[in-house]
């Protein structure tokens, strides 16, 4: 379907669709925009910010200063376009699935040790190659291809950067076989112990660091003061 103009008066689509077209045609991938720019483009739309956030359900990636510390509070960065939401068939095919409940989300995060299952970063931890960006974890639904090539669905913990880079790629169990097959005997035995325990062999120090990172930044000074008393 041909991409319509975002400000075409004849366009009957809602604000989410027009907002997607505005991002592509006015802002462009990789560029920043302000909340005032957004409101000026869509005057009289009281929840235009929320409509832009709705695009994330269709694979669009838009960062605020929560995901990218280099951004100001009023800035956002259009990182990557997703599904062509102005195409009704494409939008229907990619319609968000049933929302993940808060209870299920917390259970999955705890199961995965509050770490991204792809890169292993903990929530709120700075990326080693980008110290101004901290990891924000989310729980995603992923298609899983089993060893017999049948497909199921699973909930997994991912950081937003890995989620954006991976797109909708499924999880293939064969990849785990291949990765394990490349290990040296000692590493394979260590992996087997992790599997038996049901968790990676992190140290007490690793777990303490991950717990500290889950504390909101404005309350971390309390932890720091208590640690000084314990030394």
Secondary structure as UniProt FT lines:
FT   TURN            6..7
FT   TURN            9..10
FT   HELIX           15..22
FT   HELIX           23..27
FT   TURN            29..30
FT   STRAND          32..34
FT   HELIX           35..41
FT   TURN            42..44
FT   TURN            46..47
FT   HELIX           48..54
FT   HELIX           55..58
FT   STRAND          61..63
FT   TURN            65..67
FT   TURN            69..70
FT   TURN            73..74
FT   STRAND          75..80
FT   TURN            85..86
FT   HELIX           88..93
FT   HELIX           102..111
FT   TURN            112..114
FT   TURN            117..119
FT   TURN            123..124
FT   STRAND          126..127
FT   TURN            128..129
FT   STRAND          130..134
FT   STRAND          137..145
FT   TURN            147..148
FT   STRAND          151..159
FT   HELIX           160..166
FT   TURN            167..168
FT   STRAND          171..172
FT   HELIX           173..181
FT   HELIX           185..197
FT   HELIX           204..213
FT   HELIX           217..219
FT   HELIX           220..230
//
